Every structure is written in C-alpha cells, then in structure tokens.
Amino acid sequence: MYFALSNDCFAYANNNTLYFENLKQKGQKWDAKIKGIQGIALSGDWIAVVNQEEIGIYDFCLNLMHLAGTDRKFVTMTAYEDRLVIVYHASVAIWGCQCLSMKIFKVGRRMMSFEREALVPIE
C-alpha cells in the first residue's frame, strides 16, 4: 500500500488501483485502475504514479499530463510544489557498495523537464 498527502488532498494505492480525494473540493474523488503500481507522489496540482515501465503524471481530474519511460530499478519518489524527485538503483558501485541515483524533474502543465541527476553511494 502506498500513501501520499498534501495540504488539500490525499492519495493511496495498492498494486493495481489508485485512489484520490481532494479535501478542498468536496465530492472530488476517484479511483483508477493502473497496473503494477510501485509508488505515488502528490504535489499541489498533480499526482505522479510509477509502475515497472513508466511514470505517469496526472492532474486531479485524472487527465494524463505527462508520460515518461523508466529503465532502472525504482526505489522511491517524492513531490514538492513543481518538482518530482525519483530515486532508483544506479548500479553496483566499485568496492562492493550499492549506488543510488536521484533524478529531479520540473513538472508543469505543458512540459516535464529534467533538471539534474545526483549519484549517492551507500556502504
């Protein structure tokens, strides 16, 4: 089970269904069948959903705003204002420690743009 909470709304998901409720606008709630959900992140006006193949960015009316492919093992993600941070396994680093990487995206109504990537070795 995955949970996400912002000031005015919350979302939760199991493996195949995403549930959303806007607390500011009573009655705005929905659920959607999305196969293989591995994580969700909630921002001020959009929700990100990741599964094994892609990251979908939806507005609060369940309209798909952006779709991006994934090619790495997903770990977690979070959203804040217009930023989406995705953490994934980068590789097995030298000296036997694991290495995570995070990608930061800026998400807008018309486009989703890559901002930066940072590697994080873990011993």
HELIX and SHEET records of a PDB file:
HELIX    1   1 ILE A   94  GLY A   96  5                                   3    
SHEET    1   A 4 TYR A   2  LEU A   5  0                                        
SHEET    2   A 4 CYS A   9  ALA A  13 -1                                        
SHEET    3   A 4 THR A  17  ASN A  22 -1                                        
SHEET    4   A 4 LYS A  29  LYS A  33 -1                                        
SHEET    1   B 4 GLY A  39  LEU A  42  0                                        
SHEET    2   B 4 TRP A  46  VAL A  50 -1                                        
SHEET    3   B 4 GLU A  54  ASP A  59 -1                                        
SHEET    4   B 4 LEU A  64  GLY A  69 -1                                        
SHEET    1   C 4 LYS A  73  TYR A  80  0                                        
SHEET    2   C 4 ARG A  83  VAL A  92 -1                                        
SHEET    3   C 4 GLN A  98  VAL A 107 -1                                        
SHEET    4   C 4 MET A 112  ILE A 122 -1                                        
END                                                                             
